[in-house]
């Protein structure tokens, strides 16, 4: 047979293109390293087998050209060789597709992809069998109906096409390179099939066409993987809906079978085998899917149990968290098992985080968890509720006290850390079920008992008492009502007079805050003022007191009364940056001379931050007001601190004034005196301070402080806190033309323990005594020593004192 030049050119080009593609794939396999090199080696092996098949097939086509019709047996042998090579090439290409990066990460995923490819490939083979067999005979006379060797390449081509189609459909975009590789692999197997079919029965044209298709497929595959491993990711998620991959092939086979029967065809062994393979592949695929779903469901159940346990466990200590404790409490309630709940809180733990760092704090908390676990009975539950707060649930109420005592000692031991031990104590609140088990009520009772333990000094155990509820309700109600007390005009100022001694004339007053609620009645200052300090209301109350006191003082000064007013300042107000501006604004708004306002600071404020306190007081004195140290002698101020504090007035605490046994001068005649008052008087005069004796309640105490040289006094003997109009009446009476100075009280032996009623609180005198101002070391004027004016007459001069806002300790004493 004479071949046209075109067929020769096609054959030569096919060989050249196939050789180029094979060389590129071989080079790609040589330079690849890592776990995905195997896929490129398989591609190179497939290219080699395909190239060999192409060369054998093309050579056989040209060798049989002159005796084509008479060499059927020889051509069938060559077709068998090409079919085997094509089948090997197709299997290698399919294996390479499965080994590509991201294609199948596990053997199970590989099996699922392979089964899906078999299902799709079997459907394609069956449809092709229907189309190319009798009675359809799509290729007509060229159809190789009696060529058994092409059976293997048809199967290989169908499987390769089915696997390629499945991978392309399941790969996330972009997937153009995978499409090119899959198309190339399919073209290689289909081209080999065409070459074998041409040799067997179809003719040289079909054989050379198959060779050309095979060569183009090799080149396409080489171009698809020539650079880097493509980032393909085949989705084999079990949750994904992929029923169409089983439905569409079965529908195609069913439709083909119906068409075949309608056209008069019949099913031979090959058709029955194809249907059986499809059915078994579908059943196997569904079995694997069901098995995977079961495993997935089992893993989900394990994870759910694990996460459920994590949701009830504190990650730092390994104890139960609040959810875990609530779960245990509800179980106890459902089983009606008596139990006791201990609430625990570490005392001073915030300082550990602030001073030693959160890492040390976490280590301490973890050690607390270990100690709790190691000191509980079997069945009891320890939980960390958050921060440094813990809880212990005890089953049975018999040993609750003993367990609480043991935990108090165990958790109070030092916590050894790398940079030194940490010392902490613990407060414990104990609560048990009362009557019907109520989880929320038990938690609330334990929390109340714990709060009570903290309030009573910490490092102790307190059992829940019903009185806690009443205290808490009243506290909550007071806090709520206090926030609107100013707007509802429920607050008033009472003024306790400060008297000049020995004339006992009123020369000043201390402003005291009073609260009258329309339903609760008079609320004690020692109850609502600490509450205001805790809930952040103290600054607002202090500002109101300051302005009210300045307003009343301006009215008295306008009426011609020579008087000063003092108010108490809480430490929180004093350390507020804007407080100095508030004082200056109040003085300016009410036109009050600064020297008429005295700000009283308690010794408790001195105990916090002395350097910061000195800076604040110095800034206040620059406004012209006077500073008084209240409650001196309560145990906070040292003599060194007293020398550093920028103060003008020293107010002796009532505990020093109320001595039971006044001392008489040794070897001298004269009234008895209080030795501590005498010492403080001398100390104050040496430091250039004026001294006021507080809490004078009897004539005996009055005689003692006068004998000590004290020029000013304050207490019940001179009057309780009274409304502004009452104090104004006292001032009017003291300055009336007919007033007479009051005589000194008799000595302590003749003095009654309580003043007679009526007791002349204020004697008549022309004007109040006022200490002469002097310049302090800092350059600001101070009250002069008492010695400079103690013996002089009570001449009217300005009294330099200062006002604070609110002081809980004084309010408690003077309520």
C-alpha positions in Angstrom: 0.0 0.0 0.0 1.3 3.4 -0.9 1.0 6.0 1.9 0.3 9.6 1.0 3.0 12.2 2.1 0.6 13.7 4.6 0.3 10.5 6.5 4.1 10.2 6.6 4.4 13.8 8.0 1.7 13.0 10.6 3.6 9.9 11.7 6.9 11.8 11.9 5.4 14.8 13.8 3.6 12.4 16.1 6.8 10.7 17.0 8.7 14.0 17.4 5.9 15.5 19.6 5.6 12.3 21.7 9.4 12.2 22.2 9.4 15.9 23.3 6.6 15.3 25.8 8.3 12.2 27.1 11.6 14.0 27.5 9.9 16.9 29.3 8.2 14.5 31.7 11.4 12.6 32.3 13.3 15.9 33.1 10.5 17.0 35.4 10.8 13.7 37.3 14.6 14.1 37.7 14.4 17.6 39.2 11.6 16.8 41.6 12.3 16.0 45.2 10.2 15.4 48.3 7.1 13.3 48.9 5.4 14.2 45.5 8.3 13.0 43.3 6.6 9.7 43.0 3.8 11.2 40.9 6.2 12.7 38.4 8.1 9.4 38.2 4.8 7.6 37.4 4.1 10.3 34.7 7.5 9.7 33.2 7.0 6.0 33.2 3.6 6.4 31.6 5.1 8.6 28.9 7.8 6.0 28.2 5.2 3.2 27.8 3.0 5.4 25.6 6.0 6.5 23.5 7.1 2.9 23.0 3.5 1.9 22.1 3.4 4.8 19.6 6.7 3.8 17.9 5.7 0.1 17.7 2.2 1.0 16.4 3.4 3.5 13.7 6.2 1.1 12.6 3.6 -1.7 12.3 1.3 0.5 10.3 4.0 1.3 7.8 5.4 -2.2 7.8 2.1 -3.7 6.9 1.2 -1.1 4.3 1.9 -3.2 1.2 0.2 -6.4 2.5 -2.4 -4.9 4.8 -5.2 -7.2 3.9 -3.1 -10.4 4.0 -1.4 -9.7 7.4 -4.4 -9.7 9.7 -2.7 -12.1 12.2 0.5 -10.1 12.3 -1.4 -6.9 12.7 -3.4 -8.4 15.5 -0.2 -9.3 17.3 1.1 -5.8 16.9 -2.2 -4.4 18.1 -1.9 -6.6 21.2 1.5 -5.1 22.0 0.2 -1.6 21.5 -2.9 -2.4 23.7 -0.7 -3.7 26.5 1.5 -0.6 26.4 -1.5 1.7 26.3 -3.0 -0.1 29.2 0.2 0.1 31.3 0.5 3.8 30.3 -3.2 4.4 31.4 -2.7 2.7 34.7 0.4 4.7 35.4 -1.3 7.9 34.5 -4.2 7.1 36.8 -1.8 6.3 39.6 0.1 9.5 39.0 -3.2 11.5 39.2 -3.9 9.9 42.6 -0.4 10.7 43.8 -0.5 14.4 42.8 -0.2 17.0 45.6 -3.5 17.5 47.4 -5.2 14.7 45.5 -5.5 12.0 48.3 -3.9 12.5 51.7 -4.9 9.2 53.1 -5.4 5.6 51.8 -9.1 5.9 52.5 -9.4 9.0 50.4 -7.4 7.3 47.7 -9.8 4.4 47.7 -12.8 6.6 47.6 -11.4 8.5 44.6 -10.5 5.3 42.8 -14.0 3.8 43.4 -15.6 7.0 42.1 -13.3 6.8 39.1 -14.3 3.2 38.5 -18.0 4.1 38.7 -17.6 6.9 36.2 -15.3 5.0 34.0 -17.6 1.9 33.9 -20.5 4.1 32.9 -18.4 5.7 30.1 -17.2 2.2 28.9 -20.8 0.9 28.9 -22.1 3.9 26.9 -19.2 3.5 24.5 -20.0 -0.2 24.1 -23.6 0.6 23.3 -22.6 3.2 20.7 -19.8 1.3 19.0 -21.4 -2.2 19.0 -24.3 -3.6 17.1 -26.8 -2.3 16.1 -25.5 1.3 16.5 -22.0 0.9 15.0 -21.1 4.6 15.4 -17.9 4.1 13.2 -19.7 2.0 10.6 -17.5 -0.5 8.8 -14.4 0.8 10.6 -15.7 -0.4 13.9 -13.4 -3.1 15.3 -16.2 -5.4 16.4 -14.0 -8.5 16.4 -10.8 -7.2 17.8 -10.3 -8.6 21.3 -6.9 -7.0 22.0 -8.5 -3.5 22.2 -10.6 -4.5 25.2 -7.8 -3.7 27.6 -7.1 -0.1 26.2 -10.9 0.6 26.2 -11.0 -0.2 29.9 -7.9 1.8 30.6 -9.2 4.8 28.6 -12.6 4.7 30.4 -11.0 4.5 33.8 -8.5 7.3 33.1 -11.3 9.5 31.7 -13.6 8.7 34.7 -10.9 9.4 37.3 -9.9 12.6 35.5 -13.5 13.8 35.5 -14.0 13.0 39.2 -10.8 14.9 40.2 -11.6 17.9 38.0 -15.2 18.2 39.4 -13.9 17.9 43.0 -11.0 20.3 42.8 -11.4 23.9 43.9 -10.6 26.6 41.3 -8.3 27.4 39.7 -8.0 24.1 38.1 -7.1 24.8 34.5 -3.7 23.0 34.8 -5.4 19.9 36.3 -7.9 20.0 33.4 -4.9 20.1 31.0 -3.2 17.2 32.7 -6.3 15.2 32.8 -7.1 15.9 29.2 -3.6 14.9 28.3 -3.8 11.6 30.2 -7.2 10.8 28.6 -5.8 11.7 25.2 -2.8 9.3 25.7 -5.0 6.4 26.5 -7.6 7.2 23.8 -4.8 7.7 21.3 -3.3 4.4 22.2 -6.7 2.8 21.8 -7.1 4.4 18.4 -3.7 3.2 17.3 -4.4 -0.4 18.4 -7.9 -0.3 16.8 -6.4 1.0 13.5 -3.8 -1.8 13.5 -6.4 -4.5 14.4 -9.2 -3.6 12.0 -9.8 0.2 11.5 -7.0 0.9 9.0 -3.9 3.1 8.7 -5.8 6.4 8.9 -7.4 5.4 12.3 -4.0 4.2 13.5 -2.1 7.4 12.6 -4.9 9.5 14.0 -4.6 7.7 17.3 -0.8 8.2 17.2 -1.3 11.9 16.7 -3.8 12.1 19.6 -1.4 10.1 21.8 1.5 12.5 21.0 -0.6 15.6 21.7 -1.7 14.1 25.0 1.9 13.5 26.1 2.9 17.0 25.3 -0.2 18.4 27.1 0.6 16.4 30.2 4.2 17.6 30.1 3.2 21.2 29.8 0.8 20.9 32.7 3.5 19.8 35.2 6.6 21.5 33.7 7.2 24.1 36.4 6.1 23.5 40.0 3.8 21.2 41.9 0.3 22.7 41.4 -1.6 23.6 44.5 -4.5 21.3 43.9 -6.9 20.3 46.7 -9.4 17.6 46.0 -12.4 17.7 48.2 -13.2 14.4 49.7 -15.2 15.7 52.7 -17.8 13.2 53.8 -20.3 15.9 54.6 -20.2 17.2 51.0 -23.2 16.2 48.9 -21.8 14.1 46.1 -24.7 11.8 45.3 -24.6 13.2 41.7 -21.4 11.3 41.1 -23.3 8.0 41.6 -26.7 9.1 40.2 -25.4 10.5 36.8 -23.4 7.4 35.8 -26.3 5.1 36.7 -28.7 7.2 34.8 -26.4 7.2 31.8 -26.1 3.4 31.9 -29.8 2.9 32.3 -30.6 5.3 29.4 -28.0 3.5 27.2 -29.4 0.1 28.0 -32.9 1.2 27.2 -31.7 2.7 23.9 -29.8 -0.5 23.1 -32.8 -2.7 23.7 -35.1 -0.4 21.7 -32.7 -0.6 18.8 -32.8 -4.4 18.9 -29.5 -5.0 20.5 -28.7 -7.6 23.0 -26.5 -7.9 26.0 -23.5 -10.1 25.8 -21.0 -11.1 28.5 -19.1 -7.7 28.2 -22.3 -5.7 28.9 -23.3 -7.9 31.8 -19.7 -7.6 33.3 -19.8 -3.8 32.9 -23.2 -3.6 34.7 -22.0 -5.9 37.4 -18.8 -3.9 37.9 -20.8 -0.7 38.2 -23.1 -2.2 40.7 -20.4 -3.7 42.9 -18.4 -0.5 42.7 -21.4 1.5 43.8 -22.1 -0.9 46.7 -18.5 -0.8 47.8 -18.4 3.0 47.5 -21.5 3.3 49.7 -20.1 0.8 52.2 -16.9 2.7 52.5 -18.9 6.0 52.8 -21.1 4.4 55.5 -18.0 3.1 57.3 -16.4 6.5 57.1 -19.5 8.2 58.4 -19.6 5.8 61.3 -16.0 6.6 62.1 -16.6 10.3 61.7 -19.7 10.1 64.0 -17.6 8.2 66.6 -14.9 10.8 66.4 -17.5 13.5 66.7 -18.9 11.8 69.8 -15.5 11.6 71.4 -14.7 15.2 70.6 -18.1 16.2 71.9 -17.5 14.4 75.2 -14.0 15.9 75.3 -15.2 19.5 74.7 -18.1 19.0 77.1 -15.6 18.1 79.7 -13.4 21.0 78.8 -16.5 23.3 79.0 -16.8 22.2 82.7 -13.1 22.3 83.5 -10.9 25.3 84.4 -7.8 25.1 82.1 -5.3 26.6 84.5 -6.0 24.5 87.7 -7.6 21.5 86.2 -10.5 21.9 88.7 -14.1 22.2 87.7 -15.3 25.6 86.6 -18.5 27.4 87.3 -20.4 25.2 84.8 -19.0 22.1 86.4 -19.9 23.2 89.8 -23.5 24.0 88.7 -23.8 20.6 87.1 -22.7 18.9 90.3 -25.1 21.0 92.4 -28.0 20.2 90.1 -27.2 16.5 90.3 -27.2 16.8 94.1 -30.6 18.6 94.0 -32.1 16.0 91.7 -30.9 13.2 93.9 -32.0 15.0 97.0 -28.5 14.5 98.5 -27.6 16.9 101.3 -24.5 18.9 100.5 -22.5 21.9 101.8 -20.9 24.5 99.7 -17.7 26.3 100.7 -16.8 29.6 99.1 -13.1 30.4 99.2 -11.3 33.6 98.3 -7.5 34.3 98.5 -6.8 37.3 100.6 -4.4 39.8 98.9 -4.0 37.9 95.7 -4.2 41.1 93.6 -1.0 42.2 95.2 0.7 39.0 93.9 -0.3 39.8 90.3 0.6 43.5 90.7 4.0 43.0 92.4 5.2 39.6 91.2 3.6 39.3 87.8 0.7 37.2 86.3 3.0 34.3 85.7 3.7 33.9 89.4 0.0 34.5 90.1 -1.0 31.7 87.7 1.5 29.4 89.3 0.0 30.2 92.8 -3.5 29.4 91.4 -2.3 26.1 90.0 -0.8 25.2 93.4 -4.1 26.1 95.1 -5.8 23.7 92.7 -3.3 20.9 93.6 -3.8 21.5 97.3 -7.5 21.5 97.0 -7.5 18.2 95.1 -5.1 16.6 97.6 -7.2 17.6 100.7 -10.7 16.6 99.7 -12.6 13.4 100.4 -13.6 11.0 97.6 -16.7 12.4 95.9 -16.2 16.0 96.9 -15.7 18.6 94.1 -13.3 21.5 94.0 -14.0 24.3 91.5 -12.4 27.6 90.4 -15.1 30.1 89.8 -12.9 32.8 88.4 -9.8 34.9 89.4 -8.8 33.9 92.9 -12.3 32.7 93.9 -12.8 28.9 94.5 -15.6 26.7 95.8 -15.7 23.2 97.3 -18.8 21.0 97.2 -19.0 18.6 100.1 -21.5 15.7 100.1 -22.9 15.4 103.6 -22.8 18.2 106.3 -21.2 16.3 109.1 -17.5 17.1 108.4 -17.9 20.6 106.8 -16.4 22.5 109.7 -13.4 20.1 109.9 -12.8 20.3 106.1 -13.0 24.1 106.2 -10.5 24.3 109.1 -8.1 22.0 107.2 -8.4 24.0 104.0 -7.8 27.2 106.0 -4.5 25.9 107.2 -3.5 24.2 103.9 -4.1 27.1 101.7 -2.5 29.5 104.2 0.9 27.8 103.9 3.6 29.6 101.9 3.7 29.1 98.1 7.3 28.4 97.1 8.3 30.2 93.9 11.6 30.7 92.1 12.0 34.3 93.2 10.8 33.7 96.8 7.8 32.4 98.7 4.3 33.9 98.4 2.3 34.3 101.5 -1.5 34.4 101.3 -4.4 33.7 103.5 -7.9 32.5 102.6 -11.4 33.5 103.6 -14.1 30.8 103.7 -17.9 31.1 103.7 -19.9 28.0 104.5 -23.5 27.4 103.4 -25.7 24.3 103.4 -29.1 23.3 102.1 -32.1 24.5 104.1 -35.3 22.7 103.4 -35.8 22.2 99.7 -32.5 22.1 97.8 -32.1 25.3 95.8 -28.9 25.6 93.7 -29.1 29.4 93.2 -30.0 30.0 96.8 -27.1 27.8 98.0 -24.7 29.7 95.8 -26.0 33.0 97.1 -25.7 31.9 100.7 -22.1 30.8 100.2 -21.2 34.0 98.6 -22.8 36.1 101.4 -21.0 34.0 104.0 -17.7 34.6 102.1 -18.3 38.3 101.9 -19.0 38.4 105.6 -15.8 36.6 106.3 -13.9 39.2 104.2 -15.6 42.1 106.0 -14.8 40.6 109.4 -11.1 40.6 108.9 -10.3 37.8 106.4 -8.4 34.6 107.1 -11.4 33.2 108.8 -14.4 30.9 108.4 -18.0 32.2 108.5 -21.2 30.2 108.3 -24.2 31.7 106.5 -26.7 33.5 108.8 -30.1 34.8 107.8 -29.0 38.2 109.1 -26.6 38.5 106.2 -29.6 38.8 103.9 -31.1 41.7 105.8 -27.8 43.5 105.9 -27.3 42.9 102.1 -30.8 44.1 101.3 -30.4 47.2 103.3 -27.0 47.9 101.9 -28.3 47.5 98.3 -31.3 49.7 99.1 -29.1 52.4 100.7 -26.8 52.3 97.7 -29.7 52.7 95.3 -31.3 55.5 97.3 -28.1 57.3 98.0 -27.5 57.9 94.3 -30.5 60.2 94.1 -30.4 61.7 97.6 -28.9 65.0 96.4 -31.4 65.4 93.6 -34.3 64.6 96.0 -33.0 67.2 98.6 -32.7 64.6 101.3 -29.2 65.7 102.6 -28.6 68.3 105.2 -25.6 69.7 107.0 -25.4 69.8 110.8 -22.8 72.1 112.4 -21.0 71.1 115.7 -19.6 74.2 117.4 -15.9 74.6 118.2 -15.6 76.7 121.4 -12.9 79.1 122.6 -11.6 78.1 126.0 -12.0 78.9 128.8 -14.8 81.3 127.7 -16.6 78.4 125.8 -17.8 80.8 123.2 -18.5 79.4 119.7 -15.8 80.5 117.2 -16.1 77.9 114.6 -18.1 74.8 113.5 -17.5 71.5 111.9 -19.9 70.6 109.1 -21.4 67.1 109.5 -23.4 65.3 106.8 -26.9 64.0 107.7 -29.3 62.0 105.5 -33.1 61.8 106.2 -34.9 59.4 103.9 -38.7 59.8 103.7 -39.2 56.0 104.2 -36.0 54.8 105.9 -35.9 57.8 108.3 -32.5 59.1 109.6 -29.7 57.0 108.1 -26.6 56.9 110.3 -23.5 58.5 108.8 -21.4 55.5 109.8 -23.7 53.4 107.6 -24.0 55.4 104.4 -20.6 57.2 104.2 -18.5 54.0 104.0 -21.0 52.8 101.4 -20.5 56.0 99.4 -16.7 55.4 99.6 -17.1 51.9 98.2 -19.6 52.6 95.4 -17.8 55.8 94.2 -20.4 58.3 95.5 -18.0 60.0 98.0 -16.6 62.5 95.5 -20.1 63.7 94.6 -21.2 63.9 98.2 -18.0 65.7 99.2 -18.5 68.3 96.4 -22.1 68.9 97.7 -20.9 69.3 101.3 -18.1 71.7 100.3 -20.5 74.0 98.4 -23.2 73.9 101.1 -20.6 74.6 103.9 -19.2 77.5 101.9 -22.6 78.9 101.2 -23.6 78.8 104.8 -20.3 80.3 105.9 -20.7 83.1 103.4 -24.1 83.9 104.9 -22.7 84.0 108.5 -19.8 86.2 107.4 -22.2 88.5 105.6 -24.2 88.8 108.9 -21.1 89.9 110.7 -20.2 86.7 112.6 -16.5 86.1 113.1 -16.6 82.3 112.5 -14.9 79.6 110.4 -16.2 76.3 109.2 -14.4 73.0 108.7 -15.3 70.0 106.7 -13.8 66.5 106.5 -12.0 65.3 103.3 -11.9 61.6 102.5 -8.6 60.1 101.1 -10.3 59.4 97.8 -11.3 63.0 97.4 -7.9 64.3 98.5 -6.1 62.2 95.9 -8.4 63.3 93.1 -6.4 65.6 90.7 -9.4 68.0 90.3 -10.0 68.4 94.1 -7.8 71.5 94.5 -9.7 73.2 91.6 -13.0 72.2 93.2 -12.0 73.9 96.5 -10.9 77.1 94.7 -14.1 77.2 92.7 -16.3 76.8 95.8 -14.5 79.6 97.6 -14.8 81.9 94.6 -18.4 81.0 93.9 -19.5 81.8 97.4 -17.1 84.7 98.1 -15.6 83.0 101.1 -12.1 84.2 102.4 -9.9 81.1 102.1 -8.6 81.4 105.7 -12.1 80.8 106.9 -12.2 77.3 105.5 -10.6 74.4 107.2 -10.1 71.0 105.5 -9.8 68.1 108.0 -7.7 65.1 107.1 -7.9 62.0 109.3 -4.9 60.0 110.4 -6.2 57.1 108.2 -5.2 59.2 105.1 -1.7 59.5 106.4 -1.3 55.7 106.4 -1.8 55.4 102.7 0.9 57.4 100.7 2.6 60.1 102.8 4.6 61.7 99.9 1.5 62.0 97.7 -0.5 63.3 100.7 2.1 66.0 101.3 1.9 67.1 97.7 -1.9 67.3 97.8 -2.0 69.2 101.1 0.7 71.6 99.9 -1.4 72.3 96.7 -4.5 72.9 98.9 -2.7 75.3 101.2 -1.6 77.4 98.3 -5.3 78.3 97.8 -5.2 79.9 101.3 -7.3 77.3 103.2 -6.1 75.7 106.4 -5.4 72.0 107.0 -6.3 70.2 110.2 -5.1 66.7 111.2 -8.1 65.0 112.7 -8.3 62.2 115.2 -4.6 62.6 116.2 -3.7 59.9 118.6 -5.6 57.1 116.8 -2.3 55.4 116.1 -1.3 56.2 112.5 0.8 59.3 112.7 4.4 59.2 113.8 6.4 62.3 115.1 8.5 62.2 111.9 5.4 62.3 109.8 3.9 65.1 111.9 7.0 67.3 111.2 6.7 66.7 107.4 2.9 67.2 107.1 1.9 70.7 105.9 -0.8 71.2 108.5 -2.0 74.1 110.7 -4.2 72.5 113.3 -4.0 69.4 115.4 -7.2 67.9 116.6 -6.7 65.6 119.7 -8.7 62.4 119.4 -11.4 61.8 122.1 -9.6 58.7 123.3 -6.8 61.0 124.7 -9.2 63.6 126.1 -11.4 61.1 128.0 -8.9 59.8 130.5 -10.5 58.3 133.6 -8.0 59.5 136.1 -6.7 63.1 135.5 -3.3 63.7 137.1 -2.7 66.5 139.6 0.6 68.5 139.4 3.3 67.0 141.7 4.1 69.4 144.6 1.9 72.1 143.2 -1.6 73.4 143.7 -3.9 73.5 140.7 -6.6 71.6 138.8 -6.0 68.1 137.5 -4.9 67.8 133.9 -4.8 65.0 131.2 -1.2 64.0 130.7 -1.6 62.9 127.1 -3.4 66.1 126.2 -0.6 68.1 127.9 2.0 66.2 125.9 0.2 66.7 122.6 -0.3 70.4 123.5 3.4 70.9 124.1 4.2 69.0 120.9 1.8 71.0 118.9 3.1 74.3 120.2 6.6 73.3 119.6 5.7 72.5 115.9 3.8 75.8 115.5 0.4 74.2 115.4 -2.9 75.2 117.1 -4.5 72.3 119.0 -8.2 71.6 119.4 -9.5 69.0 121.9 -12.2 66.8 120.5 -14.9 64.9 122.3 -15.1 67.1 125.5 -18.2 65.7 127.2 -17.9 66.7 130.8 -16.7 69.5 133.0 -13.9 67.3 134.3 -12.6 66.8 130.8 -13.0 70.5 130.1 -11.0 71.5 133.2 -8.3 69.0 132.2 -7.8 70.4 128.7 -7.9 74.0 129.9 -5.3 73.1 132.5 -3.2 71.7 129.8 -3.3 75.0 127.9 -5.7 74.0 125.2 -7.5 77.1 123.7 -10.2 75.4 121.6 -12.5 72.5 122.3 -15.2 70.5 120.6 -17.7 68.0 121.9 -21.1 67.3 123.4 -20.3 69.7 126.3 -20.5 72.6 123.8 -23.3 71.2 121.7 -24.1 68.4 119.3 -24.4 68.9 115.5 -27.3 71.3 115.0 -28.9 72.9 111.9 -27.4 76.1 110.6 -30.1 78.3 112.1 -29.5 77.0 115.6 -25.8 77.6 115.4 -26.6 81.1 114.1 -28.7 81.7 117.2 -25.8 80.6 119.4 -23.5 83.0 117.6 -26.0 85.8 118.1 -26.4 85.0 121.8 -22.6 84.9 122.2 -22.1 88.3 120.7 -25.2 90.0 122.3 -24.5 93.2 124.4 -25.7 91.6 127.6 -23.5 88.5 127.4 -21.1 87.7 130.2 -18.1 85.4 130.1 -18.7 82.0 131.6 -16.7 81.1 134.6 -14.2 78.2 134.7 -15.8 75.0 135.6 -15.0 73.7 139.1 -12.3 71.1 139.7 -12.7 67.5 138.8 -13.5 66.4 142.3 -16.6 68.5 142.3 -17.6 68.1 138.7 -20.6 65.9 137.8 -20.1 63.2 135.3 -22.7 64.7 133.0 -23.4 68.4 132.6 -26.5 69.8 134.4 -29.4 70.9 132.3 -29.4 73.7 131.4 -25.6 74.0 131.1 -24.3 77.4 129.9 -22.4 76.1 126.8 -21.3 79.5 125.7 -20.2 82.3 128.0 -20.6 86.0 127.0 -17.4 87.6 125.7 -16.7 90.5 123.4 -15.0 88.5 120.6 -13.5 85.0 120.1 -9.9 84.3 120.7 -7.9 83.7 117.5 -4.3 82.5 117.2 -2.0 84.8 115.5 -0.8 83.6 112.1 2.9 82.9 111.4 5.0 82.0 108.3 5.8 78.3 108.0 9.1 76.9 106.7 7.4 76.5 103.3 6.4 80.2 103.3 2.7 79.8 103.9 1.1 81.4 107.0 0.2 79.0 109.9 -1.6 79.3 113.1 0.7 80.7 115.8 1.6 78.9 119.0 -0.9 78.9 121.7 1.7 80.4 124.0 1.5 83.7 122.1 -2.1 84.3 122.9 -3.1 82.0 125.7 -2.8 84.5 128.4 -4.1 87.4 126.3 -7.6 88.5 126.1 -10.0 87.1 123.5 -9.5 89.8 121.0 -11.4 89.5 117.7 -9.0 88.5 114.9 -9.4 86.2 112.0 -9.3 82.5 112.7 -7.4 80.5 110.1 -8.9 77.0 109.8 -10.0 74.8 107.0 -12.8 72.6 105.8 -12.9 69.0 104.7 -15.9 67.2 103.2 -16.8 63.8 104.8 -15.1 61.6 107.3 -16.7 58.3 108.3 -14.9 57.8 111.6 -16.0 61.1 113.0 -19.5 60.7 111.7 -19.7 57.3 113.5 -18.7 58.9 116.7 -20.8 62.0 116.4 -24.0 60.6 115.0 
